[in-house]
Amino acid sequence: MASPLHLVLASASPRRLELLQQVGIEPERLLPTDMDETPERSEHPRSLAKRLSKAKAQSASDILKREGQADDSYVLAADTVVCVGRQIIPKAELIEDAHANLRILSGRTHRVYTGICLITPGGKLRQRLVETRVRFKRLTRDDMDRYLASGEWRGKAGGYAIQGRAGGFVLRLVGSYTNVVGLPLYETLALLEGEGFPTGGDGPA
């Protein structure tokens, strides 16, 4: 009898987990890995998202191999990068960083890239890159102060969470909304289904 197939999510992001659960997929395990997310010199935001998602997936896959769990596990990883032109807008850990991010994004169009990487039980590696364009309204000082006071910016790519209060800043969005949240669902499901992982809502058989 074949072993059941498992999905391992190489992420500690509650948003990515919630998005998968939203479409009926419950990962067997969360396996985040510590990763230096510093961009390389002159690295394009697209390349950074792809490189980090691949590194996260490979790191989690290596752990599973050492544990003897790789043969029945699909490993899914993602990394989201926000940028204006080639300027990467970092995650905000300090309120000063979040304030600087909001000033850059105010009244401008930015791009959100998410790299998705899937490693199959057979060791096959597949990647996708998804792009969404988002335009913010011009933010007033009160807009920024209220958002900073909410704390929603902390640890978020670009320093904001579109599913929270920052959703009220969005004038226009072209592309995948769930990509901006942190995991583009259509592309993720297509990747899983294309490699034989059941996504019918009942979990792995």
N, CA and C of each residue as an Amber inpcrd file, in Angstrom:
protein
   615
   0.8430000  -1.1900000   0.0000000   0.0000000   0.0000000   0.0000000
   0.8810000   1.2440000   0.0000000   0.6060000   2.1730000  -0.8960000
   1.4190000   3.3780000  -1.0100000   1.2260000   4.2700000   0.2100000
   2.3240000   4.9460000   0.5750000   2.2400000   5.8820000   1.6920000
   1.3950000   7.0790000   1.2860000   0.6720000   7.6690000   2.2350000
  -0.1060000   8.8690000   1.9160000   0.8190000  10.0340000   1.5720000
   0.3280000  10.9360000   0.7380000   1.1030000  12.1040000   0.3550000
   0.8700000  13.2230000   1.3580000   1.9270000  13.9190000   1.6930000
   1.8430000  15.0030000   2.6610000   2.3320000  16.2980000   2.0280000
   1.7750000  17.4040000   2.4970000   2.2570000  18.7120000   2.0940000
   2.9560000  19.3550000   3.2820000   4.1900000  19.7650000   3.0620000
   4.9610000  20.4700000   4.0760000   5.1040000  21.9120000   3.6110000
   4.6840000  22.8460000   4.4450000   4.7790000  24.2580000   4.1180000
   6.0270000  24.8250000   4.7780000   6.9700000  25.2530000   3.9480000
   8.2420000  25.7800000   4.4570000   8.0840000  27.2650000   4.7730000
   7.2320000  27.5520000   5.7410000   6.9340000  28.9370000   6.0990000
   6.3180000  28.9890000   7.4860000   6.6040000  30.0850000   8.1790000
   5.9590000  30.3270000   9.4800000   4.8480000  31.3550000   9.3460000
   4.5510000  31.7860000   8.1140000   3.5740000  32.8450000   7.9000000
   2.1540000  32.3590000   8.1670000   1.4620000  32.9520000   9.1350000
   0.0680000  32.5490000   9.3570000  -0.8210000  32.8950000   8.1670000
  -0.4450000  33.9130000   7.3960000  -1.2490000  34.2980000   6.2300000
  -1.2040000  33.2140000   5.1540000  -0.0340000  32.6510000   4.9100000
   0.0660000  31.5930000   3.8970000  -0.6980000  30.3440000   4.3350000
  -0.5950000  30.0140000   5.6070000  -1.3410000  28.8670000   6.1160000
  -2.8410000  29.1020000   5.9810000  -3.3030000  30.2900000   6.3370000
  -4.7370000  30.5900000   6.2510000  -5.2300000  30.5470000   4.8080000
  -4.4190000  31.0030000   3.8650000  -4.8250000  30.9670000   2.4620000
  -4.9790000  29.5290000   1.9800000  -4.0490000  28.6540000   2.3490000
  -4.1790000  27.2410000   1.9660000  -5.4220000  26.6240000   2.6130000
  -5.6360000  26.9200000   3.8780000  -6.8190000  26.3880000   4.5680000
  -8.1070000  26.9020000   3.9350000  -8.0550000  28.1150000   3.4180000
  -9.2240000  28.7150000   2.7600000  -9.7000000  27.8800000   1.5820000
  -8.7610000  27.2180000   0.8920000  -9.1250000  26.3840000  -0.2620000
  -9.0870000  24.8950000   0.0880000  -9.1530000  24.5810000   1.3860000
  -9.3080000  23.2020000   1.8150000  -8.0400000  22.3910000   1.8910000
  -6.8890000  23.0480000   1.9360000  -5.6210000  22.3260000   2.0200000
  -5.0160000  22.5610000   3.4010000  -4.7580000  21.4750000   4.1040000
  -4.1820000  21.5490000   5.4410000  -2.8030000  20.9010000   5.4020000
  -1.7350000  21.7040000   5.4600000  -0.3960000  21.1040000   5.4610000
  -0.2120000  20.1410000   6.6240000   0.5100000  19.0740000   6.3590000
   0.8210000  18.1030000   7.3950000   1.7680000  18.7070000   8.4340000
   2.6110000  19.6350000   7.9470000   3.6600000  20.1570000   8.8260000
   4.0950000  21.5390000   8.3520000   4.4490000  22.3980000   9.3050000
   5.0710000  23.6830000   8.9900000   6.5590000  23.5440000   9.2990000
   7.3850000  23.8980000   8.3210000   8.8240000  23.7040000   8.4840000
   9.5720000  24.9430000   8.0080000   9.4350000  26.0520000   8.7580000
  10.1730000  27.2620000   8.3810000  11.6590000  27.0900000   8.6530000
  12.4700000  27.7730000   7.8740000  13.9100000  27.7090000   8.0690000
  14.4560000  29.1300000   8.1740000  15.5040000  29.3080000   8.9730000
  16.1480000  30.6100000   9.0960000  16.8950000  30.9060000   7.8040000
  16.6660000  32.0790000   7.2520000  17.2360000  32.4110000   5.9480000
  17.6670000  33.8670000   5.9330000  18.8690000  34.1140000   5.4550000
  19.3130000  35.4860000   5.2430000  18.6150000  36.0130000   3.9920000
  17.7180000  36.9880000   4.1670000  16.9260000  37.4850000   3.0470000
  17.5120000  38.7630000   2.4340000  18.7660000  39.0540000   2.7530000
  19.4130000  40.2510000   2.2110000  19.5950000  40.1150000   0.7020000
  19.1530000  41.1030000  -0.0730000  19.3660000  41.0270000  -1.5290000
  20.8550000  41.0330000  -1.8690000  21.1980000  40.3180000  -2.9200000
  22.5610000  40.3690000  -3.4120000  22.7810000  41.6900000  -4.1520000
  24.0150000  42.0360000  -4.3770000  24.3460000  43.3030000  -5.0290000
  23.6620000  43.3910000  -6.3950000  22.9080000  44.4710000  -6.6080000
  22.2020000  44.7400000  -7.8680000  21.1620000  43.6690000  -8.2140000
  20.7140000  42.8920000  -7.2340000  19.7410000  41.8320000  -7.5040000
  18.3650000  42.4300000  -7.7900000  17.7290000  41.9650000  -8.8710000
  16.3910000  42.4320000  -9.2230000  15.3740000  41.8370000  -8.2550000
  14.3270000  42.5900000  -7.9020000  13.3080000  42.0560000  -6.9890000
  12.7170000  40.7200000  -7.4500000  12.5140000  40.5570000  -8.7500000
  11.9960000  39.2790000  -9.2680000  12.9460000  38.1330000  -8.9290000
  14.2310000  38.3860000  -9.1520000  15.2430000  37.3520000  -8.9090000
  15.3360000  37.0150000  -7.4300000  15.1960000  38.0310000  -6.5760000
  15.2490000  37.8010000  -5.1400000  14.1080000  36.8940000  -4.6880000
  12.8920000  37.1600000  -5.1590000  11.7400000  36.3340000  -4.7750000
  11.9280000  34.8880000  -5.2120000  12.4480000  34.6860000  -6.4160000
  12.6800000  33.3250000  -6.9100000  13.7960000  32.6320000  -6.1330000
  14.8720000  33.3600000  -5.8850000  16.0140000  32.7540000  -5.1940000
  15.6510000  32.3370000  -3.7770000  14.9510000  33.2200000  -3.0500000
  14.6310000  32.9110000  -1.6630000  13.5980000  31.7980000  -1.5450000
  12.6040000  31.7760000  -2.4310000  11.6130000  30.6890000  -2.3610000
  12.2820000  29.3400000  -2.6380000  13.2080000  29.3190000  -3.5840000
  13.9260000  28.0730000  -3.8870000  14.7980000  27.6480000  -2.7150000
  15.4970000  28.6090000  -2.1060000  16.3680000  28.2900000  -0.9790000
  15.5660000  27.7550000   0.2110000  14.3960000  28.3610000   0.4660000
  13.5510000  27.8950000   1.5660000  13.0660000  26.4680000   1.3270000
  12.6300000  26.2020000   0.0910000  12.1400000  24.8540000  -0.2370000
  13.2610000  23.8250000  -0.1240000  14.4320000  24.1630000  -0.6380000
  15.5410000  23.2120000  -0.5950000  16.0030000  22.9550000   0.8370000
  16.0100000  23.9960000   1.6590000  16.4160000  23.8220000   3.0460000
  15.4590000  22.8910000   3.7930000  14.1530000  23.1060000   3.5910000
  13.1630000  22.2330000   4.2410000  13.2550000  20.8130000   3.6980000
  13.4740000  20.6870000   2.3920000  13.6020000  19.3580000   1.7810000
  14.8090000  18.6100000   2.3350000  15.9090000  19.3250000   2.5640000
  17.1040000  18.6930000   3.1320000  16.8250000  18.1590000   4.5340000
  16.0510000  18.9140000   5.3190000  15.6870000  18.4450000   6.6580000
  14.8630000  17.1610000   6.5710000  13.8940000  17.1470000   5.6650000
  13.0470000  15.9550000   5.5030000  13.8630000  14.7460000   5.0540000
  14.8490000  14.9810000   4.1840000  15.7030000  13.8650000   3.7440000
  16.4680000  13.2780000   4.9170000  16.9930000  14.1530000   5.7750000
  17.7390000  13.6630000   6.9350000  16.8350000  12.8820000   7.8840000
  15.5620000  13.2590000   7.9050000  14.6000000  12.5640000   8.7720000
  13.9730000  11.3490000   8.0990000  14.2850000  11.1300000   6.8280000
  13.6960000  10.0180000   6.0910000  12.2490000  10.2420000   5.7130000
  11.8390000  11.5180000   5.6100000  10.4400000  11.8480000   5.3340000
  10.2170000  12.4340000   3.9370000  11.2550000  12.4830000   3.1080000
  11.1450000  13.1900000   1.8330000  10.3640000  12.4090000   0.7750000
  10.3200000  11.0860000   0.8850000   9.7470000  10.2830000  -0.1960000
   8.2360000  10.3930000  -0.3110000   7.5560000  10.8890000   0.7160000
   6.0980000  11.0270000   0.6250000   5.6590000  12.4710000   0.8960000
   6.5900000  13.4240000   0.7070000   6.2800000  14.8130000   1.0430000
   6.4810000  15.7520000  -0.1380000   5.4960000  16.6020000  -0.3370000
   5.6390000  17.7530000  -1.2240000   6.0390000  18.9340000  -0.3510000
   7.0660000  19.6580000  -0.7580000   7.5230000  20.8220000   0.0030000
   7.1530000  22.0830000  -0.7710000   6.4170000  22.9710000  -0.1220000
   5.9790000  24.2180000  -0.7490000   6.5790000  25.3930000   0.0060000
   7.2140000  26.3030000  -0.7370000   7.7850000  27.5070000  -0.1370000
   7.4150000  28.7130000  -0.9890000   7.4270000  29.8830000  -0.3560000
   7.1170000  31.1150000  -1.0850000   7.8860000  32.2640000  -0.4570000
   8.1460000  33.2720000  -1.2700000   8.7580000  34.4920000  -0.7630000
   8.1700000  35.6800000  -1.5070000   7.7830000  36.7060000  -0.7640000
   7.1300000  37.8750000  -1.3410000   8.0290000  39.1010000  -1.2100000
   8.1680000  39.8200000  -2.3200000   9.0130000  41.0140000  -2.3700000
   8.1850000  42.1710000  -2.9200000   8.2490000  43.3140000  -2.2490000
   7.5550000  44.5290000  -2.6850000   8.6100000  45.5100000  -3.1910000
   8.3250000  46.1650000  -4.3150000   9.3200000  47.0840000  -4.8630000
   8.6550000  48.2450000  -5.5940000   9.3900000  49.3400000  -5.6680000
   9.0460000  50.4790000  -6.5200000  10.1880000  50.5970000  -7.5150000
   9.9180000  50.3040000  -8.7770000  11.0040000  50.1810000  -9.7360000
  11.8790000  49.0180000  -9.3220000  13.1800000  49.2470000  -9.2150000
  14.0960000  48.2040000  -8.7390000  14.3770000  48.3320000  -7.2460000
  13.7890000  49.3610000  -6.6100000  14.0220000  49.5710000  -5.1820000
  13.1610000  48.6200000  -4.3620000  13.8040000  47.7400000  -3.6310000
  13.0880000  46.7810000  -2.7920000  12.6490000  47.4710000  -1.5030000
  11.3560000  47.3480000  -1.1920000  10.8010000  47.9170000   0.0390000
  10.8600000  46.8210000   1.1030000  11.7050000  46.9730000   2.1110000
  11.9540000  45.8620000   3.0350000  10.8110000  45.6150000   3.9970000
  10.8750000  44.4530000   4.6430000   9.9810000  44.2010000   5.7640000
  10.2850000  45.2180000   6.8520000   9.2460000  45.6310000   7.5500000
   9.4190000  46.6340000   8.5990000   9.3770000  45.9640000   9.9670000
  10.4520000  46.1270000  10.7140000  10.4830000  45.6230000  12.0830000
  10.4100000  46.7640000  13.0930000  10.8460000  47.9530000  12.6620000
  10.8100000  49.1350000  13.5180000   9.8270000  50.1440000  12.9410000
   9.2070000  50.9330000  13.8100000   8.1920000  51.8790000  13.3510000
   8.7970000  52.9140000  12.3980000  10.0700000  53.2440000  12.5890000
  10.7180000  54.1910000  11.6830000  10.8180000  53.6130000  10.2730000
  11.0850000  52.3120000  10.1830000  11.1540000  51.6550000   8.8740000
   9.7840000  51.6490000   8.2070000   8.7490000  51.3460000   9.0020000
   7.3920000  51.3180000   8.4500000   6.9860000  52.6940000   7.9420000
   7.3520000  53.7340000   8.6720000   7.0280000  55.1000000   8.2590000
   7.7290000  55.4320000   6.9440000   8.9990000  55.0480000   6.8270000
   9.7420000  55.2930000   5.5950000   9.1040000  54.5550000   4.4180000
   8.6690000  53.3250000   4.6500000   8.0140000  52.5470000   3.5930000
   6.7400000  53.2350000   3.1070000   5.9110000  53.6860000   4.0540000
   4.6530000  54.3370000   3.6800000   4.8970000  55.6070000   2.8690000
   5.9270000  56.3380000   3.2230000   6.2420000  57.5610000   2.4640000
   6.6220000  57.2240000   1.0190000   7.3520000  56.1350000   0.8370000
   7.7440000  55.7210000  -0.5180000   6.5200000  55.2630000  -1.3180000
   5.6220000  54.5110000  -0.6900000   4.4790000  53.9220000  -1.3870000
   3.3550000  54.9220000  -1.6400000   3.3120000  55.9860000  -0.8630000
   2.2190000  56.9560000  -0.9530000   2.0840000  57.5400000  -2.3580000
   0.8880000  57.3910000  -2.9300000   0.5790000  57.9840000  -4.2220000
   1.2650000  57.3370000  -5.4130000   1.8760000  56.1850000  -5.2070000
   2.6570000  55.5570000  -6.2760000   2.1880000  54.1320000  -6.5510000
   2.5740000  53.6480000  -7.7230000   2.3280000  52.2420000  -8.0620000
   3.5520000  51.4270000  -7.6770000   3.3200000  50.3250000  -7.0040000
   4.4130000  49.4050000  -6.6940000   4.0550000  48.0070000  -7.1870000
   5.0330000  47.1510000  -7.2120000   4.8530000  45.7720000  -7.6740000
   5.1130000  44.8130000  -6.5210000   4.3210000  43.7620000  -6.5180000
   4.4870000  42.7090000  -5.5190000   4.8000000  41.4180000  -6.2760000
   5.9650000  40.8590000  -5.9940000   6.3740000  39.5980000  -6.6040000
   6.3540000  38.5080000  -5.5450000   5.7610000  37.3650000  -5.8820000
   5.8910000  36.1960000  -5.0220000   6.4760000  35.0530000  -5.8370000
   7.5870000  34.5430000  -5.3470000   8.1530000  33.3300000  -5.9190000
   7.5790000  32.1360000  -5.1850000   7.1240000  31.1470000  -5.9440000
   6.6220000  29.8940000  -5.3570000   7.5550000  28.7810000  -5.8030000
   7.9110000  27.9080000  -4.8910000   8.7500000  26.7610000  -5.2340000
   8.1420000  25.4980000  -4.6460000   8.0480000  24.4760000  -5.4660000
   7.5080000  23.1750000  -5.0380000   8.5390000  22.0950000  -5.3420000
   8.8470000  21.2820000  -4.3340000   9.7010000  20.1070000  -4.5210000
   8.8460000  18.8740000  -4.2750000   8.8060000  17.9880000  -5.2600000
   7.9450000  16.8070000  -5.2010000   8.6290000  15.6700000  -4.4430000
   7.8680000  14.6130000  -4.0890000   8.4930000  13.4570000  -3.4330000
   9.6280000  12.8480000  -4.2450000   9.5610000  12.9790000  -5.5650000
  10.6280000  12.4540000  -6.4150000  11.8020000  13.3980000  -6.5690000
  11.7420000  14.5580000  -5.9220000  12.8440000  15.4950000  -5.9800000
  12.7730000  16.4910000  -7.1170000  11.6720000  16.4980000  -7.8530000
  11.5150000  17.4570000  -8.9460000  11.2300000  18.8360000  -8.3700000
  11.8770000  19.8610000  -8.9190000  11.6990000  21.2280000  -8.4360000
  10.9890000  22.0530000  -9.4920000   9.8890000  22.6730000  -9.0810000
   9.1200000  23.5430000  -9.9790000   8.9800000  24.9100000  -9.3400000
   9.0620000  25.9590000 -10.1910000   8.9380000  27.3230000  -9.6920000
   7.9710000  28.1350000 -10.5320000   7.3230000  29.0920000  -9.8790000
   6.4990000  30.0920000 -10.5490000   6.7900000  31.4460000  -9.9130000
   6.6360000  32.4910000 -10.7190000   6.7650000  33.8450000 -10.2130000
   5.5060000  34.6030000 -10.5890000   4.8800000  35.2430000  -9.6170000
   3.6190000  35.9540000  -9.8400000   3.8230000  37.4280000  -9.5130000
   3.2900000  38.2900000 -10.3790000   3.4350000  39.7350000 -10.2150000
   2.0670000  40.4020000 -10.1040000   1.9330000  41.3000000  -9.1510000
   0.7300000  42.1180000  -9.0040000   1.1620000  43.5810000  -8.9040000
   0.4110000  44.4580000  -9.5870000   0.6810000  45.8900000  -9.4840000
  -0.3720000  46.5330000  -8.5820000   0.0840000  47.3470000  -7.6540000
  -0.7930000  47.9770000  -6.6700000  -0.4990000  49.4800000  -6.6420000
  -1.5560000  50.2920000  -6.6830000  -1.3730000  51.7400000  -6.5510000
  -2.0500000  52.2220000  -5.2820000  -1.2920000  52.9120000  -4.4560000
  -1.8180000  53.5070000  -3.2350000  -2.3040000  54.9310000  -3.5140000
  -3.3050000  55.3470000  -2.7770000  -3.6840000  56.7610000  -2.7880000
  -2.5640000  57.5700000  -2.1310000  -2.6290000  58.8850000  -2.2630000
  -1.6720000  59.7300000  -1.5600000  -2.0560000  59.7390000  -0.0750000
  -1.1470000  59.2920000   0.7450000  -1.4440000  59.1320000   2.1660000
  -1.2220000  60.4480000   2.9180000  -2.1940000  60.7910000   3.7500000
  -2.0420000  61.9630000   4.6050000  -1.2260000  61.5800000   5.8440000
  -0.8350000  62.5720000   6.5770000  -0.1130000  62.2990000   7.8220000
  -0.9880000  61.5050000   8.7850000  -2.2820000  61.8360000   8.8250000
  -3.1930000  61.0880000   9.6990000  -3.3170000  59.6330000   9.2550000
  -3.3790000  59.3970000   7.9230000  -3.4240000  58.0220000   7.4080000
  -2.2350000  57.2260000   7.9370000  -1.0570000  57.8170000   7.8110000
   0.1620000  57.1250000   8.2230000   0.1860000  56.9130000   9.7330000
  -0.1640000  57.9330000  10.4830000  -0.1160000  57.8210000  11.9450000
  -1.0650000  56.7360000  12.4460000  -2.2710000  56.6880000  11.8850000
  -3.2390000  55.6780000  12.3170000  -2.7530000  54.2740000  11.9470000
  -2.1710000  54.1600000  10.7610000  -1.7050000  52.8310000  10.3490000
  -0.5160000  52.3830000  11.1950000   0.3890000  53.2820000  11.4560000
   1.5360000  52.9300000  12.2900000   1.0820000  52.5250000  13.6900000
   0.0640000  53.2080000  14.2080000  -0.4460000  52.8940000  15.5500000
  -1.1060000  51.5160000  15.6040000  -1.5950000  51.0440000  14.4580000
  -2.2830000  49.7350000  14.4250000  -1.3270000  48.5630000  14.6190000
  -0.0520000  48.7610000  14.2630000   0.9230000  47.6730000  14.3730000
   0.8320000  46.6310000  13.2800000  -0.0980000  46.8020000  12.3310000
  -0.2810000  45.7930000  11.2870000   0.9230000  45.6700000  10.3570000
   1.7570000  46.6850000  10.3420000   2.9040000  46.7230000   9.4440000
   4.0140000  45.7750000   9.8600000   4.0300000  45.3900000  11.1090000
   5.1940000  44.6940000  11.6610000   5.4480000  43.3480000  10.9680000
   6.6520000  43.1960000  10.4140000   7.0520000  41.9310000   9.7960000
   6.4600000  41.6680000   8.4310000   5.7540000  42.6350000   7.8590000
   5.1010000  42.4270000   6.5640000   5.9960000  42.9100000   5.4190000
   5.9780000  42.1800000   4.3150000   6.6980000  42.6100000   3.1220000
   6.1680000  43.9770000   2.7000000   7.0800000  44.9320000   2.5010000
   6.6640000  46.2700000   2.1280000   6.1460000  47.0990000   3.2750000
   5.9820000  46.4830000   4.4510000   5.5180000  47.2210000   5.6210000
   4.0190000  47.4350000   5.6810000   3.2330000  46.5970000   4.9790000
   1.7770000  46.7270000   5.0920000   1.1090000  45.3850000   4.8330000
  -0.1200000  45.2730000   5.3050000  -0.9360000  44.0750000   5.0900000
  -2.2040000  44.5010000   4.3530000  -2.3460000  44.0800000   3.1000000
  -3.4810000  44.5250000   2.2930000  -4.8010000  44.0070000   2.8440000
  -4.7710000  42.8810000   3.5570000  -5.9990000  42.3090000   4.0990000
  -6.4690000  43.0280000   5.3510000  -5.6800000  44.0000000   5.8080000
  -6.0610000  44.7820000   6.9750000  -6.4220000  46.2100000   6.5930000
  -6.0480000  47.1480000   7.4370000  -6.4260000  48.5420000   7.2310000
  -5.8240000  49.1410000   5.9660000  -4.6900000  48.6260000   5.5320000
  -4.0490000  49.1590000   4.3240000  -4.8740000  48.8780000   3.0740000
  -5.8340000  47.9710000   3.1680000  -6.7280000  47.7630000   2.0290000
  -7.4390000  49.0450000   1.6300000  -7.6210000  49.9580000   2.5810000
  -8.2680000  51.2360000   2.2980000  -7.3650000  52.2260000   1.5880000
  -6.0900000  51.8760000   1.4260000  -5.1630000  52.7530000   0.7090000
  -5.1280000  52.4440000  -0.7930000  -5.6990000  51.3110000  -1.2040000
  -5.5030000  50.8070000  -2.5580000  -6.4630000  51.4670000  -3.5430000
  -5.9110000  52.2060000  -4.4910000  -6.7090000  52.7920000  -5.5710000
  -6.9370000  51.8030000  -6.6900000  -5.9240000  51.0060000  -6.9840000
  -6.0010000  50.1000000  -8.1260000  -5.1190000  48.8850000  -7.8620000
  -5.6210000  47.7130000  -8.2810000  -4.8440000  46.4870000  -8.1600000
  -5.0010000  45.7000000  -9.4510000  -3.8800000  45.3590000 -10.0540000
  -3.8970000  44.5960000 -11.3060000  -3.1530000  43.2870000 -11.0700000
  -3.8950000  42.1740000 -11.1070000  -3.2790000  40.8770000 -10.8550000
  -3.9400000  40.1650000  -9.6940000  -3.1830000  39.3190000  -9.0360000
  -3.7000000  38.4510000  -7.9790000  -3.7130000  39.1610000  -6.6290000
  -4.8960000  39.2400000  -6.0210000  -5.0060000  39.8080000  -4.6740000
  -4.2930000  38.9170000  -3.6610000  -4.4750000  37.5880000  -3.7640000
  -3.8590000  36.6950000  -2.7790000  -2.3390000  36.7120000  -2.8830000
  -1.8240000  37.0880000  -4.0400000  -0.3830000  37.2660000  -4.1690000
   0.1050000  38.3430000  -3.2160000  -0.6510000  39.4360000  -3.0980000
  -0.2570000  40.5380000  -2.2140000  -0.3760000  40.1180000  -0.7430000
  -1.3270000  39.2500000  -0.4480000  -1.4570000  38.7300000   0.9200000
  -0.2510000  37.8470000   1.2680000   0.2920000  37.1370000   0.2510000
   1.4850000  36.3310000   0.5090000   1.5730000  35.0120000  -0.2070000
   0.4760000  34.5590000  -0.8660000   0.5210000  33.3000000  -1.5930000
  -0.5360000  33.3230000  -2.6950000  -0.1330000  33.4400000  -3.9560000
  -1.1150000  33.4740000  -5.0500000  -1.7850000  32.1090000  -5.2070000
  -3.0620000  32.0400000  -4.8410000  -3.7200000  30.7430000  -4.7290000
  -3.9000000  30.0350000  -6.0700000  -4.3220000  30.7570000  -7.1020000
  -4.5510000  30.0920000  -8.3910000  -3.2740000  29.4190000  -8.8800000
  -2.1820000  30.1420000  -8.8480000  -0.9180000  29.6030000  -9.3490000
  -0.3830000  28.4880000  -8.4510000  -0.6000000  28.6180000  -7.1430000
  -0.1470000  27.5830000  -6.2200000  -0.9180000  26.2830000  -6.4370000
  -2.2350000  26.3930000  -6.5770000  -3.0420000  25.1970000  -6.8220000
  -2.6760000  24.5490000  -8.1550000  -2.4460000  25.3780000  -9.1730000
  -2.0710000  24.8390000 -10.4820000  -0.7470000  24.0920000 -10.3980000
   0.1900000  24.6100000  -9.6180000   1.4810000  23.9690000  -9.4520000
   1.3300000  22.6250000  -8.7380000   0.5450000  22.6010000  -7.6590000
   0.3200000  21.3570000  -6.9130000  -0.3920000  20.3150000  -7.7670000
  -1.4620000  20.7310000  -8.4350000  -2.2250000  19.8000000  -9.2660000
  -1.3880000  19.2580000 -10.4150000  -0.5540000  20.1310000 -10.9890000
   0.2860000  19.7050000 -12.1020000   1.3010000  18.6460000 -11.7170000
   1.6320000  18.5870000 -10.4350000   2.5930000  17.5910000  -9.9560000
   1.9200000  16.4600000  -9.1790000   0.5830000  16.3580000  -9.3010000
  -0.0970000  15.1870000  -8.7670000  -0.5460000  15.2600000  -7.3260000
  -0.4820000  16.4590000  -6.7060000  -0.9780000  16.5630000  -5.3410000
  -2.4700000  16.8640000  -5.3680000  -3.2760000  16.0850000  -4.6400000
  -4.7330000  16.2960000  -4.6670000  -5.1210000  17.5870000  -3.9670000
  -5.9000000  18.4130000  -4.6510000  -6.3020000  19.7090000  -4.0780000
  -7.8230000  19.8480000  -4.0630000  -8.5280000  18.7470000  -3.9740000
  -9.9750000  18.7910000  -4.0500000 -10.6710000  19.2900000  -2.8070000
  -9.9020000  19.6160000  -1.7660000 -10.5280000  20.1560000  -0.5660000
 -10.5940000  19.1610000   0.5680000 -10.3370000  17.8630000   0.2900000
 -10.3830000  16.8620000   1.3390000  -9.0030000  16.4870000   1.8480000
  -7.9640000  17.1960000   1.3250000  -6.6070000  16.8820000   1.7420000
  -6.0780000  15.6860000   1.0040000  -4.8650000  15.2300000   1.3060000
  -4.2800000  14.0930000   0.6420000  -5.0620000  12.8200000   0.8880000
  -5.0910000  11.9520000  -0.1100000  -5.7990000  10.6720000   0.0320000
  -5.0090000   9.7550000   0.9460000
